[in-house]
Amino acid sequence: MSANFAVATLNTGLVGGNMGLSFRHCFAIVAVVNIFTCLLPAWTATFGLTGPRMTTFSRYSFGYWKNIFAVVFSMVSTTGWNAINSISGASCLYAIPPLVVWCIAAGTGAKHFSGDAIKSPTEANGAAAAFSFIAFIFSFAVSSINCAANYNVKMPVNTPRWKIFIATYVGICIPTILVQTLGAAMFSGTETNALWKAAYKDAGVGGPLKVSLLPARNNIPHNYSFAIHAQNFVPWALDTLQTFLSIIGFWTIMHLIIIIEEHIIFRRSRWQNYDWDAWSDYDLLRFGWGAIAAFAFGFLGAALGMKVAWYTAPIASLVGKKGGNVGHDLTALFCGAAFPVFHSLEKRHTGK
């Protein structure tokens, strides 16, 4: 739970306002998308009881050697999140739990929050902004899929799966909704308060966050204030975060689709249909050509529908004047359609 009380979660919620969406629309998207999306990492968290960690478990779909792709992407995403969450003087953050910080920021800054400060665009432009923000929030929540199971591999195998599911769901969903909503509210404050607006222009999300904490400055260690405004949230950081989350979202969707279809279609949703002794034997595992083909088709869908700071895909450009991010939808569609076909062909020709 504490991992999702991070500053990156706050910054994710702030993006909706930056896209031109009102606080009410941002809150609706944050709540609805997280309520449904967090079901996915909660489900994959139950995979930990089988023993292998998630990137090892995916060998049953990708094969021994092809699974290197999954490992590399997982390592890149982990490194990227470390970079986003890293701040100067991070060690002093342990003095104050993040939840306390967000409560102080919400309490002292609430008078500047406004649900009407930003008017959402309408028609096609409104749909484009909503699609892009939905994709952004989805990417953040779904990124836990690659690691949720890893924390449960040492649990007794007779642990009820529903308990793991509920604990994981609550731990991801509740803090994510709360902090992202605070981020959206803080952006609305930049439209009603000139000081907040100037602070945001100068330092990104770290600016208004610092200003909102000023009334409590006598209660917060100076080193903590330094850690807040020393974060690397300069204006271009939003573009960087949007691009990174989109790419991680595409990869995670493909990983998830392949795991789901493998488990439901080819393993009949039965754990006994897995050979748990084969996880490290490349002769017993499949070659993984079906998964790689689905991977390629998934990236094709992303290339046709994505919208990031430096690239607007052909299909994305058709949604509104600025374009809307539909890359995640096309990634899921292309990958989901390709994997059963190519895996069946692989099984027919290789017997695995």
N, C-alpha and C positions, 0 to 999 in steps of 0.2 A: 504494500500500500504506500509506504513512504517514498518509493521510487517515483511514483506518479504525482507527488507533491513538489516536483522539481520545477525549476524556472522554465525549462523547455515546455512544460505543460502550459504554463501561463502564456508563454509566447505563442503557442499554437492557437489558443483561444482568441488572442489579439488579432490574428490574421484576418478574421471575418470582417471586422470593422475596417481594416485596411483595404479590403476588397469592395467596400461600399455598402455592406449589409448593416442593417439596424441591429441594436442590441437584442431586440425581441426575436428577430430572425436568427441571429447568431446563437442565442440560447436554445431555440427550438431545434436547430441543427445539431448543436453540441449534445443535447439531451437525447434526442431520438437516435442519432447515429451511434453514440456510445452505448446506449441501452441494448441495441441489437448487435453491434459489432463486438462488444466485449464477451458475447457468448462464445465466440470462436476461440480466443485464447483460453477461456475457461474450459472448453471442451478438450483442446489439445493438452492442457495441463494434466488431464487424467491419463495421458499416454505415458507419463513418467512411471506409473506402477509396473509397466512392462519391463523396465530395466534400462534400456538404451535411452540416451539423451536425444533431443529432437533431431539434430543433424546426423546422428547415428541411425535413428529410426528411419530416416528418409532413404537409407541404403536399400530398403525393401522395395522402393519405387525407382530410385535412380541407379541402382547397382553399386558395386564397390567403388569403381574408379570414376564413374560419372558423378557420383555424389560429391566429388571435389568441388563441383560448381556450387552446390548448396553450401558447403563449408566456407568457400571463399566469400560468397555473398553475405553469409551470416557474420563472418569476421569483419567485413567492410561495414556492415550496418552497426555492429557493436562499436567499432572504432569511431564511426561517425557520431553515434550518440555520446560517446565519451567526450568527443571534441565539442559538441553542442553544450553539454552539461558542465564542462570544465570552466572554472572561474579562478581568478587570481585570489590567493588567500583562502582557498576552499576549506582549509582545516578549521578556520574559525567558525564555520557554519555549524559545527557540532554543538556549539554553545546554545543555540536556539533551534528547536525543531521547526522545520518548514511550515507545519500547520499553524504554529503560533504566529509566524511572520505573515502568512496569508490572512489570518484573522485580524491582525493589527492593520494590515494594509486595507482590508475591506471595511473595517470599522472607521478608520480615520479618513478614508477616501470616499466613503459612500455618498457624502453630500454632493460630490462632483459627478456621480454616475447619473446617466440619463438614458431612458429608453427611447426618447424622441430626438436625440441630438443628431442622429444620422438617419436619413431617409433612404431606404433600400431602392435600387433601380427596379423598374417594372418590365414586364413582358420578356422579350428575349434576353436583354441585358441582365435582368434580375435572375433569370434561369441560369445564365452563364456564371454569374457570381455564386449562386447557390450550389451549382454543380461543382465548381472549383473548391468551395469551402467544405462541402460534403466529402470530396475526395481527400482533402487535407486532413480532416478530422478522422476519417476512416483509416488513413495511412498511419496515423499516430496510434490509434487503439489496436489495430491489427498487428503492429510490429512486435507485440509480446508473444505472438504465436511461436516464433523461432526459439524462445527460451523458457516459456511457461512450464513445460514438462520437466525441465532440467532440475527444478527444485524439489521434485517429488520422487526421484529415482531411489532414494534411500528409505522411503516410507515402507512400512509393511505391506506386502502384496494384498492383504485382506482389508486394507483401508477402503471404506466405502467411497466409490468414485463420486457420488453426489456431494459428499462433504468437500472433496477437493474442488469440484466444479463451483460450488457456491462460494467457498472461501476465495478462490481465484477471481471469480466474477465480481464480488464485492470489493476486493482489494484493488482491482483495476478500474472498475466502472465509477465508483463513488468519488474517489479523489480526482479522477480525470475530469468528470463533469464539474465538480466544484471549482477546481483551479482554472479550467478553460473558461468557465462562466465568469470568473473574476477577471481573467484576461480580457474578455470581450467588454466587460463593464469598465475596466480601466481605459480601454481605447475610447469609449464614449466620453470619458472625462477629459480627453484631449480636445474634444469639441466644445466643451463648456467652460474650461479653465485655461486661460492664456498661459499660465505658468506651466501647467502640464503639457500643453501643446509645444511650448518652447523646449521643455525637457525631453519630450519624445523626439522632436526634430534633431536635437543635439546628440542623444544617446539611445534612441530606440526605447524598448520597453523598460530598460533599466532606469531611464529618466523619470517617468511618472511614478514608478515603483518607489524610487528614492524619495520623491516629493511627498508621496502619500504616507511615508513613514516618518516624515519630519516631526509631526506632533508628538511622536513617541521617542524623540531622539535622546532624551535624558535616560531612557530605560534600555536603550540598545547600545551595546558596545561599539566604540568607534571603528574597531576593526571589522565589525559586521557591516556597517555602512560602507566601508571601503570595499568589502567583498561584493556588495550589491552593485555599486556603480562602476566597479572595475570589470564587470562582465563584458564580453565581446559582442554586445548587442548594439552595434552601430547600424546606420540605416540599411546597409546592404545585407544585413544578417537575415532579414525576413525573406529576401529572394533566395539566399543560400538554404535556409531552413525549408522553404517550400519545395525547392528543387530536390533536396536530399530526401525529404519525406515522400515525395512522389515516386522517386526511384526505388526507395525501400518498399513503398506500398506495392509497386508493380511486382517486385521479386517475391514479396511475402504472399501476394495473392496467388501467384503461380505455384509456389511451394505448398500453400494450403489446398488449392484445387487438386493438385496431384495426389497429396496425402489423403484427402477426402474420397476421391474417386477410387484410389487404390483400396482403401479400407472398405468402402461401401459396395462398389461394383465387383471388384476382383477378389476381395477377401470376405465378402458377404457379411461384413460387420462382426466377424467372429475372430477373437484373439487367438483361438486355437488354430486358425488357418495360417498363422505365421510360424516359421521355423526359428525359434529364438536362439538356436545354436548356430545359425548361419550368419549372424550379424557381422562376423569378421572373416568369413570365408568367401572370397570372390568367385570361387568355382560353384558355390551353391546359390549365390545371389544372381539375379538377372543382369543382363548387359546394360540396361537402362536407356536404350535407344528411344523407347516410347516417351519417356520423361523428357529427354533432351529435345525431341521433336516438339513436344507440347510447350517446352520452354521457349523454343524459337518462335512458335506461333503466338505465344503470349507476348513476347517482346514486339512482334509485328503489330499486335493490337495496341500495345502501348504507344508505339511510334505513330500510329494513325490517329490516336485520340488524346494524347497528353498535351497539357498546357503548363509550361513552366516559364521561368523568367526569360530564358534565352531561346525558347522554341515553342511555337504553336503548331500543332499537327493539323493536317488537312481537315479531318472531321471535326476537331475541336474548334477550328476557325469558323465553322458554320453556326455555332451557338453564340448569339449576341455579337456586338461590335468588337469586343476584346477577346472573344473566344471563351469556351468553358471546358474544363478538364473532364473528359469522358474516357480517359485512358484506362482507368481502373475497370470500368464496365467492359470495355473491349478486350482488355487483358484476360479477364475472367471468362468471357465468352469464347475467345479464340483458344485459350489454353484448355478450357473445359471440354470443348468440342474435339480438340486434337488428341488429348491423352487416351481416351478409350479406343479410338481408331488405331493409333500408332502402337499402343501397348498390345492390342489384340493381334496386330500384324507381327509384332516382335515375338509374342508368345507362340504364334503359329509357326514361325520360321526357326525359332531357337528352342522351343519347348519350355521356356522359363517365363 
